[in-house]
Protein backbone atom coordinates (compact mmCIF):
# COMPACT_ATOMS: atom_id res chain seq x y z
CA UNK A 1 0.00 0.00 0.00
CA UNK A 2 2.86 2.41 0.77
CA UNK A 3 4.27 1.94 -2.73
CA UNK A 4 0.86 2.74 -4.21
CA UNK A 5 0.55 5.90 -2.14
CA UNK A 6 4.07 7.01 -3.03
CA UNK A 7 3.44 6.50 -6.75
CA UNK A 8 0.11 8.34 -6.54
CA UNK A 9 1.91 11.24 -4.86
CA UNK A 10 4.58 11.25 -7.57
CA UNK A 11 1.93 11.34 -10.29
CA UNK A 12 0.04 14.09 -8.46
CA UNK A 13 3.16 16.27 -8.23
CA UNK A 14 3.91 15.66 -11.91
CA UNK A 15 0.28 16.41 -12.88
CA UNK A 16 0.51 19.78 -11.11
CA UNK A 17 4.00 20.64 -12.38
CA UNK A 18 3.95 19.56 -16.01
CA UNK A 19 0.93 17.36 -16.72
CA UNK A 20 0.67 13.62 -17.30
CA UNK A 21 1.05 11.53 -20.42
CA UNK A 22 -2.05 9.48 -21.35
CA UNK A 23 -0.49 6.26 -20.03
CA UNK A 24 0.27 7.99 -16.72
CA UNK A 25 -3.35 9.14 -16.45
CA UNK A 26 -4.41 5.50 -16.92
CA UNK A 27 -1.85 4.35 -14.33
CA UNK A 28 -3.10 6.98 -11.88
CA UNK A 29 -6.72 5.84 -12.33
CA UNK A 30 -5.78 2.20 -11.73
CA UNK A 31 -3.70 3.07 -8.68
CA UNK A 32 -6.59 5.09 -7.23
CA UNK A 33 -8.92 2.12 -7.71
CA UNK A 34 -6.40 -0.17 -6.04
CA UNK A 35 -5.90 2.26 -3.14
CA UNK A 36 -9.64 2.73 -2.57
CA UNK A 37 -10.26 -1.03 -2.72
CA UNK A 38 -7.62 -1.48 -0.02
CA UNK A 39 -9.21 1.18 2.18
CA UNK A 40 -12.66 -0.34 1.71
CA UNK A 41 -11.28 -3.75 2.64
CA UNK A 42 -9.74 -2.34 5.83
CA UNK A 43 -13.01 -0.66 6.80
CA UNK A 44 -15.05 -3.79 6.09
CA UNK A 45 -12.61 -5.87 8.15
CA UNK A 46 -12.85 -3.42 11.04
CA UNK A 47 -16.64 -3.41 10.89
CA UNK A 48 -16.82 -7.20 10.76
CA UNK A 49 -15.02 -7.34 14.11
CA UNK A 50 -17.61 -5.21 15.88
CA UNK A 51 -19.79 -7.00 18.40
CA UNK A 52 -23.24 -5.61 19.12
CA UNK A 53 -24.86 -6.13 22.50
CA UNK A 54 -28.67 -6.17 22.54
CA UNK A 55 -30.87 -4.87 25.36
CA UNK A 56 -30.62 -8.21 27.18
CA UNK A 57 -26.82 -8.28 27.07
CA UNK A 58 -26.61 -10.87 24.29
CA UNK A 59 -23.74 -10.45 21.84
CA UNK A 60 -24.96 -10.67 18.26
CA UNK A 61 -23.13 -10.43 14.96
CA UNK A 62 -23.29 -7.25 12.94
CA UNK A 63 -24.95 -9.12 10.05
CA UNK A 64 -27.70 -10.50 12.31
CA UNK A 65 -28.19 -7.04 13.80
CA UNK A 66 -28.43 -5.38 10.37
CA UNK A 67 -30.99 -7.95 9.17
CA UNK A 68 -33.08 -7.57 12.33
CA UNK A 69 -32.94 -3.77 12.15
CA UNK A 70 -33.96 -3.78 8.48
CA UNK A 71 -36.93 -6.09 9.06
CA UNK A 72 -38.01 -4.06 12.09
CA UNK A 73 -37.86 -0.73 10.22
CA UNK A 74 -38.99 -1.81 6.75
CA UNK A 75 -40.83 -5.09 7.13
CA UNK A 76 -39.70 -8.48 5.90
CA UNK A 77 -39.23 -8.68 2.14
CA UNK A 78 -39.78 -4.95 1.61
CA UNK A 79 -37.56 -4.90 -1.48
CA UNK A 80 -35.63 -1.95 -0.11
CA UNK A 81 -32.44 -1.33 -2.07
CA UNK A 82 -30.96 1.00 0.56
CA UNK A 83 -29.57 -1.87 2.63
CA UNK A 84 -27.40 -4.86 1.87
CA UNK A 85 -29.01 -8.20 2.66
Backbone as ProteinMPNN parsed JSONL, in Angstrom:
{"seq_chain_A": "XXXXXXXXXXXXXXXXXXXXXXXXXXXXXXXXXXXXXXXXXXXXXXXXXXXXXXXXXXXXXXXXXXXXXXXXXXXXXXXXXXXXX", "coords_chain_A": {"N_chain_A": [[0.829, -1.194, 0.0], [1.976, 1.237, 0.726], [3.751, 1.711, -1.373], [1.967, 2.167, -3.445], [0.706, 4.518, -2.586], [2.905, 6.252, -2.56], [3.559, 6.303, -5.302], [1.197, 7.38, -6.342], [1.368, 9.919, -5.198], [3.674, 10.86, -6.489], [2.754, 10.965, -9.137], [0.729, 12.834, -8.805], [2.193, 15.166, -8.103], [3.616, 15.477, -10.483], [1.503, 15.861, -12.258], [0.545, 18.357, -11.439], [2.808, 19.956, -11.84], [3.765, 19.578, -14.555], [1.967, 18.146, -16.061], [0.404, 15.058, -17.166], [1.253, 12.202, -19.142], [-0.838, 10.311, -21.414], [-0.711, 7.515, -20.752], [0.153, 7.668, -18.145], [-1.981, 8.898, -16.904], [-3.846, 6.846, -17.096], [-2.51, 4.93, -15.509], [-2.58, 6.288, -13.06], [-5.356, 6.332, -12.548], [-5.86, 3.573, -12.243], [-4.248, 3.004, -10.034], [-5.525, 4.575, -8.11], [-7.978, 3.226, -7.928], [-7.072, 0.781, -6.918], [-5.989, 1.635, -4.462], [-8.301, 2.683, -3.165], [-9.858, 0.346, -3.033], [-8.325, -1.123, -1.25], [-8.58, 0.452, 1.07], [-11.352, 0.289, 1.474], [-11.52, -2.462, 1.998], [-10.107, -2.596, 4.426], [-11.812, -1.092, 6.088], [-14.174, -2.625, 5.962], [-13.212, -4.971, 7.154], [-12.639, -4.033, 9.729], [-15.224, -3.308, 10.557], [-16.444, -5.806, 10.526], [-15.473, -6.968, 12.776], [-16.799, -5.878, 14.872], [-18.756, -6.193, 17.746], [-22.118, -6.418, 18.688], [-24.208, -5.573, 21.323], [-27.261, -6.573, 22.534], [-30.357, -5.374, 24.082], [-30.698, -7.159, 26.163], [-28.223, -7.966, 26.844], [-27.061, -9.835, 25.223], [-24.619, -10.903, 22.91], [-24.485, -10.202, 19.556], [-24.006, -10.852, 16.056], [-22.857, -8.448, 13.637], [-24.05, -8.702, 11.134], [-26.405, -10.188, 11.71], [-27.628, -8.304, 13.352], [-27.99, -6.14, 11.544], [-29.786, -7.299, 9.703], [-31.99, -7.8, 11.388], [-32.608, -5.19, 12.22], [-33.293, -4.019, 9.766], [-35.589, -5.508, 9.007], [-37.242, -4.829, 11.115], [-37.569, -2.06, 10.774], [-38.424, -1.795, 8.098], [-39.995, -3.93, 7.358], [-40.39, -7.382, 6.583], [-39.028, -8.619, 3.587], [-39.28, -6.248, 2.085], [-38.147, -5.229, -0.185], [-36.425, -3.168, -0.277], [-33.764, -1.238, -1.492], [-31.855, 0.149, -0.222], [-30.356, -1.055, 1.699], [-27.901, -3.584, 2.367], [-28.395, -7.039, 1.979]], "CA_chain_A": [[0.0, 0.0, 0.0], [2.856, 2.407, 0.774], [4.273, 1.945, -2.728], [0.863, 2.736, -4.215], [0.545, 5.904, -2.144], [4.071, 7.007, -3.027], [3.44, 6.498, -6.746], [0.114, 8.342, -6.541], [1.908, 11.235, -4.861], [4.578, 11.251, -7.574], [1.932, 11.336, -10.287], [0.041, 14.086, -8.463], [3.161, 16.266, -8.233], [3.91, 15.656, -11.906], [0.283, 16.413, -12.876], [0.512, 19.782, -11.106], [3.995, 20.64, -12.376], [3.945, 19.555, -16.012], [0.932, 17.356, -16.721], [0.668, 13.62, -17.301], [1.05, 11.526, -20.423], [-2.054, 9.475, -21.353], [-0.487, 6.258, -20.027], [0.265, 7.994, -16.716], [-3.355, 9.136, -16.454], [-4.412, 5.502, -16.921], [-1.853, 4.354, -14.333], [-3.104, 6.981, -11.879], [-6.722, 5.844, -12.33], [-5.777, 2.2, -11.734], [-3.697, 3.07, -8.681], [-6.589, 5.09, -7.231], [-8.917, 2.121, -7.708], [-6.398, -0.174, -6.035], [-5.9, 2.263, -3.144], [-9.641, 2.728, -2.574], [-10.261, -1.033, -2.722], [-7.619, -1.476, -0.022], [-9.211, 1.176, 2.18], [-12.663, -0.343, 1.707], [-11.275, -3.753, 2.639], [-9.744, -2.342, 5.826], [-13.013, -0.659, 6.798], [-15.049, -3.792, 6.087], [-12.613, -5.865, 8.147], [-12.854, -3.424, 11.044], [-16.644, -3.411, 10.889], [-16.819, -7.199, 10.759], [-15.015, -7.339, 14.112], [-17.614, -5.209, 15.88], [-19.79, -6.995, 18.404], [-23.243, -5.608, 19.12], [-24.864, -6.131, 22.497], [-28.665, -6.169, 22.538], [-30.875, -4.866, 25.36], [-30.618, -8.206, 27.184], [-26.821, -8.281, 27.074], [-26.606, -10.866, 24.29], [-23.744, -10.451, 21.842], [-24.959, -10.67, 18.26], [-23.133, -10.434, 14.959], [-23.295, -7.251, 12.935], [-24.949, -9.122, 10.054], [-27.699, -10.495, 12.308], [-28.192, -7.037, 13.804], [-28.427, -5.384, 10.37], [-30.987, -7.952, 9.17], [-33.083, -7.567, 12.335], [-32.941, -3.767, 12.152], [-33.961, -3.777, 8.482], [-36.929, -6.088, 9.06], [-38.006, -4.056, 12.094], [-37.863, -0.735, 10.223], [-38.988, -1.808, 6.753], [-40.832, -5.094, 7.13], [-39.705, -8.479, 5.899], [-39.229, -8.679, 2.142], [-39.779, -4.952, 1.614], [-37.56, -4.9, -1.476], [-35.634, -1.953, -0.108], [-32.436, -1.333, -2.074], [-30.962, 1.0, 0.558], [-29.568, -1.874, 2.63], [-27.396, -4.863, 1.874], [-29.008, -8.198, 2.658]], "C_chain_A": [[0.872, 1.256, 0.0], [3.421, 2.748, -0.598], [3.205, 2.597, -3.608], [0.688, 4.209, -3.867], [1.7, 6.764, -2.652], [3.964, 7.295, -4.523], [2.312, 7.484, -7.061], [0.589, 9.762, -6.243], [2.85, 11.747, -5.947], [3.779, 11.731, -8.79], [1.184, 12.646, -10.03], [0.98, 15.274, -8.646], [3.48, 16.541, -9.708], [2.715, 16.285, -12.621], [0.241, 17.929, -12.651], [1.629, 20.543, -11.828], [4.006, 20.712, -13.901], [2.866, 18.796, -16.773], [1.37, 15.906, -16.894], [0.452, 13.16, -18.734], [-0.192, 10.644, -20.296], [-1.86, 8.169, -20.577], [-0.339, 6.493, -18.521], [-1.109, 8.29, -16.118], [-4.031, 7.797, -16.187], [-3.829, 4.83, -15.687], [-2.417, 4.972, -13.06], [-4.513, 6.492, -11.534], [-6.711, 4.444, -11.728], [-5.239, 2.17, -10.304], [-4.727, 3.597, -7.683], [-7.587, 3.993, -6.896], [-8.335, 1.11, -6.726], [-6.344, 0.365, -4.603], [-7.261, 2.258, -2.452], [-10.154, 1.333, -2.218], [-9.589, -1.493, -1.427], [-8.225, -0.814, 1.199], [-10.562, 0.557, 2.506], [-12.508, -1.685, 2.419], [-10.919, -3.597, 4.106], [-10.96, -1.948, 6.65], [-13.963, -1.837, 7.006], [-14.529, -4.77, 7.128], [-12.836, -5.324, 9.559], [-14.307, -3.562, 11.468], [-17.056, -4.842, 11.193], [-16.398, -7.675, 12.145], [-15.822, -6.693, 15.232], [-18.638, -6.186, 16.437], [-20.87, -6.049, 18.907], [-23.91, -6.329, 20.282], [-26.301, -5.63, 22.501], [-29.093, -5.739, 23.94], [-30.76, -5.871, 26.497], [-29.183, -8.609, 27.486], [-26.267, -9.377, 26.182], [-25.715, -10.245, 23.218], [-24.244, -11.067, 20.546], [-24.023, -10.154, 17.175], [-23.704, -9.184, 14.301], [-24.291, -7.611, 11.837], [-26.339, -9.428, 10.601], [-28.394, -9.221, 12.765], [-28.745, -6.238, 12.623], [-29.705, -5.971, 9.789], [-32.188, -7.689, 10.07], [-33.551, -6.117, 12.252], [-33.722, -3.467, 10.881], [-35.397, -4.296, 8.523], [-37.811, -5.296, 10.015], [-38.453, -2.717, 11.489], [-38.639, -0.77, 8.918], [-39.948, -2.961, 6.491], [-40.092, -6.147, 6.326], [-40.046, -8.464, 4.421], [-39.715, -7.376, 1.528], [-39.23, -4.578, 0.239], [-36.706, -3.65, -1.449], [-34.229, -2.161, -0.667], [-31.429, -0.504, -1.312], [-30.048, 0.205, 1.484], [-29.067, -3.119, 1.941], [-28.062, -5.975, 2.664], [-28.023, -9.324, 2.684]], "O_chain_A": [[0.535, 2.239, -0.661], [3.556, 3.92, -0.949], [3.509, 3.474, -4.417], [0.539, 5.048, -4.755], [1.485, 7.882, -3.121], [4.248, 8.409, -4.962], [2.456, 8.329, -7.945], [0.243, 10.699, -6.963], [2.828, 12.93, -6.286], [4.088, 12.761, -9.388], [1.029, 13.466, -10.935], [0.613, 16.271, -9.268], [3.598, 17.694, -10.123], [2.889, 17.141, -13.489], [-0.066, 18.689, -13.569], [1.412, 21.633, -12.357], [4.23, 21.779, -14.475], [2.856, 18.805, -18.004], [2.551, 15.578, -16.781], [-0.419, 13.666, -19.442], [-0.564, 10.266, -19.185], [-2.746, 7.759, -19.828], [-0.668, 5.62, -17.718], [-1.368, 7.967, -14.959], [-4.71, 7.629, -15.174], [-4.562, 4.226, -14.903], [-2.7, 4.265, -12.093], [-4.825, 6.266, -10.365], [-7.472, 4.161, -10.803], [-5.718, 1.404, -9.468], [-4.796, 3.126, -6.547], [-7.996, 3.838, -5.746], [-9.022, 0.644, -5.817], [-6.619, -0.363, -3.649], [-7.366, 1.874, -1.287], [-10.82, 1.166, -1.196], [-10.209, -2.169, -0.607], [-8.367, -1.445, 2.247], [-10.881, 0.326, 3.672], [-13.271, -2.004, 3.331], [-11.376, -4.375, 4.943], [-11.127, -2.411, 7.779], [-14.495, -2.025, 8.101], [-15.306, -5.335, 7.898], [-13.182, -6.075, 10.471], [-14.589, -3.898, 12.618], [-17.928, -5.068, 12.031], [-16.912, -8.68, 12.637], [-15.556, -6.935, 16.409], [-19.298, -6.911, 15.692], [-20.57, -5.004, 19.484], [-24.147, -7.536, 20.231], [-26.546, -4.424, 22.474], [-28.287, -5.741, 24.87], [-30.728, -5.485, 27.665], [-28.951, -9.502, 28.301], [-25.126, -9.805, 26.361], [-26.029, -9.182, 22.683], [-24.406, -12.282, 20.441], [-23.336, -9.148, 17.355], [-24.899, -8.907, 14.405], [-25.273, -6.896, 11.635], [-27.34, -8.987, 10.036], [-29.603, -9.07, 12.59], [-29.857, -5.715, 12.7], [-30.614, -5.227, 9.42], [-33.278, -7.391, 9.583], [-34.752, -5.849, 12.217], [-34.711, -2.736, 10.921], [-36.321, -3.593, 8.114], [-38.999, -5.11, 9.752], [-39.595, -2.3, 11.681], [-39.433, 0.132, 8.652], [-40.65, -2.953, 5.48], [-39.259, -5.821, 5.481], [-41.208, -8.315, 4.043], [-40.475, -7.389, 0.56], [-39.784, -3.706, -0.432], [-36.313, -3.137, -2.496], [-33.576, -3.154, -0.348], [-30.262, -0.447, -1.699], [-29.067, 0.744, 1.996], [-29.719, -3.651, 1.042], [-28.266, -5.858, 3.873], [-28.326, -10.397, 3.207]]}, "name": "protein", "num_of_chains": 1, "seq": "XXXXXXXXXXXXXXXXXXXXXXXXXXXXXXXXXXXXXXXXXXXXXXXXXXXXXXXXXXXXXXXXXXXXXXXXXXXXXXXXXXXXX"}
